[in-house]
């Protein structure tokens, strides 16, 4: 029922845009929720997007705007009427506003300065303070729009205070208690506040074992902590323990999406984690992919060099070449599986580099089991092909290659993490290339040894 209603409202928006009827369009947009509009955003032409963002109610316009890619935000701010720019900027949360202005400043510092002129002095000062933090740290994620209490307040005092302060806060479900110097002392949930005696003091009902992060904590650690404890909000303190801001769950969801996208791109050897496919040109897509592919093809040329080195072996028994694709493909797939599992385990904190010996033992055992299983199947294939004399060579080579590829895929990401590098740099294509080179060496060396060539 809700989907039908949404489709009907979107139909009215589309009709209003087609007819150029501003009144009909404005009425339809007022009934369409921002997430529903964002679902259809890519269906709109560039000029239509300007029109929609101009006619939306200010709060809805700001919510839609905050969910758009940063480069599109800059385009819209340049094209929208000044009055609408001022409204949108005024409705954005401080953390979103800071991110937007920082992105604009990278491309056009003069335009960014003009946008700051739309802000009141207090907001400009808060944005300037937030801009000092790195984007990928807790300080860059947090917002200073939170509510603080003193432990001497009564529950009744808190409710009176909330009626005045809540409209300007990012969230009111968790309230933080600070001392006179601003140091974090405790936390109080709205649920506990509601059921408490009105005369009780905050210090009697607050929790003092507060989980927090520092302003320089990496955003991945912030996301992991919030996921582990099922937090919807997390306080951020500075180096002296003073409450500096809060990170909310909506910002963490964005972080998780960004980090997952970055890791997926790296695993596939794509170099532009901020790339949005639908907005990327052919040249941008080419640039994001070509560098690693050049490195991989140069590395892959080692396989031809190895084949030349074993030319006499291949000439003696041509049938050896028949099984090269199967062996190399299986080795690459095995290494990719192992690499993906370990990279993910490192990212979630399930394992760390200190666990290398446990991983080595486990993946050696897994590799042996996989190798024996797969060797059995390829041995049947060799027998069916009538190459009885090659059965042991091909089977032993595949079993050995699977063990080696499995260990390479597992241990290289751990080595990178030990060196404080991103383990996702061991991308699937690179692991496959390493497996190809080692696979050929293993296969042809075993052939030369067993067949006395």
C-alpha positions, 0 to 999 in steps of 0.5 A, spaced: 500 500 500 505 504 501 509 503 495 503 504 491 502 511 494 509 512 493 509 511 486 503 515 485 506 521 488 512 520 484 508 520 478 505 527 480 512 529 481 514 527 474 507 529 471 509 536 474 516 536 471 513 534 464 508 540 464 512 545 467 506 546 473 510 549 479 504 549 483 502 541 482 510 540 483 510 543 489 504 540 492 507 533 490 514 534 493 511 536 499 508 529 500 514 525 498 519 523 503 526 525 501 528 517 501 523 516 496 525 522 492 532 519 492 530 513 490 528 516 483 533 522 483 537 519 477 531 519 473 531 526 473 535 531 468 540 536 471 535 542 470 530 538 473 534 537 479 535 544 480 527 545 480 526 540 485 531 542 490 528 549 489 521 547 490 522 542 496 520 544 503 527 547 506 528 541 511 526 536 505 531 539 501 537 539 506 536 532 507 536 530 500 542 535 499 546 531 504 545 525 501 548 527 494 555 526 492 560 532 494 561 534 486 554 534 485 553 538 491 557 543 489 554 544 482 547 545 485 550 550 490 552 554 484 546 553 480 540 554 486 538 561 487 541 565 493 535 564 498 535 557 497 542 556 498 542 560 505 536 555 507 539 549 505 546 551 508 542 553 515 538 546 515 544 542 514 547 539 521 554 542 522 558 535 520 554 535 514 555 542 513 562 542 514 563 536 509 560 540 504 564 546 505 570 542 505 569 539 499 567 545 495 573 549 498 578 543 494 575 545 488 573 553 488 576 556 495 573 563 493 566 560 492 566 556 499 568 563 502 562 566 499 558 560 502 560 561 509 558 568 508 551 565 508 552 563 515 551 566 522 558 568 526 557 562 531 556 557 525 562 559 522 566 558 528 563 551 529 564 549 522 572 552 522 573 548 529 570 542 525 574 543 519 581 542 523 579 535 524 581 529 519 575 527 515 577 519 516 577 520 524 572 521 529 573 529 530 571 529 522 565 525 523 562 528 530 557 534 531 557 539 536 550 539 536 548 535 543 545 536 550 550 536 556 547 536 563 550 537 570 550 532 575 547 536 580 540 537 576 534 534 578 530 530 573 525 535 573 530 540 572 532 536 566 526 536 563 525 543 563 532 544 560 530 539 554 524 543 552 528 549 551 535 545 548 532 539 544 530 542 538 537 544 536 540 538 538 542 532 533 539 527 538 536 527 545 536 519 547 542 519 550 544 525 554 551 526 557 554 529 564 560 534 564 563 537 570 564 545 570 571 544 565 567 540 560 570 533 562 565 527 560 563 524 567 557 520 565 551 518 560 543 518 562 538 515 557 532 518 556 528 512 558 532 512 565 530 519 565 522 518 564 522 512 569 526 516 574 523 520 580 522 527 578 526 529 585 532 525 583 539 528 581 542 526 575 548 523 579 544 518 582 541 515 576 547 516 571 552 511 568 559 513 569 562 507 565 561 511 559 564 508 552 567 514 548 573 515 543 578 520 542 577 526 536 583 522 533 580 515 533 580 512 526 573 512 523 573 504 522 574 503 529 569 508 531 564 504 526 567 497 529 565 500 536 558 502 535 557 495 531 560 491 537 556 495 542 549 496 538 550 504 540 546 509 536 550 515 538 558 515 541 561 521 545 568 524 542 573 527 547 579 531 546 586 529 549 584 532 555 578 528 556 573 534 555 567 532 551 568 535 544 562 532 540 558 526 538 558 521 532 551 518 530 549 512 527 547 515 520 554 518 520 557 511 521 552 507 516 556 512 511 563 510 514 561 503 513 559 504 506 565 508 504 570 503 507 566 497 504 566 500 497 574 502 498 575 495 500 571 492 494 575 496 489 582 495 492 580 487 492 579 488 484 585 493 483 580 499 482 584 505 484 578 510 485 574 509 492 570 515 491 568 514 484 561 514 483 559 509 477 553 513 474 557 520 474 564 517 472 566 518 465 569 513 460 576 516 461 575 516 469 573 509 469 579 507 464 584 511 469 581 507 475 583 501 472 588 501 467 594 502 472 594 496 476 592 492 470 599 494 467 602 492 473 599 485 473 600 484 465 607 486 466 608 481 472 604 476 468 609 476 463 613 472 467 609 466 466 611 466 458 618 467 461 617 460 465 614 457 459 620 458 455 625 456 461 621 449 460 620 449 453 624 442 453 619 439 458 613 441 454 616 439 447 617 432 450 610 431 453 605 436 449 599 434 453 602 437 459 600 444 456 593 441 456 592 442 464 595 449 465 589 453 465 585 448 470 591 448 474 592 456 474 585 457 474 584 453 481 590 456 484 588 463 483 581 462 485 584 458 492 588 464 493 582 469 492 578 466 497 583 465 502 585 473 501 578 475 501 576 471 508 583 474 511 582 481 509 575 481 512 577 478 518 582 483 519 577 489 518 572 486 523 577 485 528 576 477 528 584 476 527 590 481 528 597 480 525 599 476 532 595 470 530 599 469 524 601 462 527 594 460 528 592 462 521 598 459 518 596 452 521 589 453 520 590 455 512 595 449 511 590 444 514 585 447 509 589 448 503 591 440 504 584 438 504 582 442 498 588 440 495 587 433 496 580 434 494 581 437 487 587 433 485 582 427 486 577 430 481 583 433 476 586 426 476 579 423 474 580 428 468 587 426 466 585 418 466 579 419 462 583 423 457 588 417 456 594 420 459 595 415 465 603 417 465 601 424 467 596 422 473 601 423 478 604 429 475 598 433 475 594 431 481 601 432 485 602 439 482 595 441 483 595 439 490 601 443 492 599 449 488 593 449 492 596 449 498 601 454 496 596 459 493 592 458 500 597 460 504 599 466 500 592 469 500 592 468 507 599 471 510 600 477 505 594 481 508 597 479 515 604 482 513 601 488 510 597 489 516 603 488 520 607 493 516 601 498 517 599 498 510 592 496 508 591 489 507 586 490 501 592 492 497 593 484 496 587 485 491 584 478 488 588 480 481 595 480 484 594 474 488 591 470 482 598 473 478 602 470 484 599 464 484 599 463 476 607 464 476 608 460 482 603 455 479 607 454 473 614 453 477 611 448 481 607 444 475 613 444 470 618 442 476 614 436 478 613 434 471 621 435 470 622 431 476 617 425 476 618 424 468 626 425 468 625 430 463 
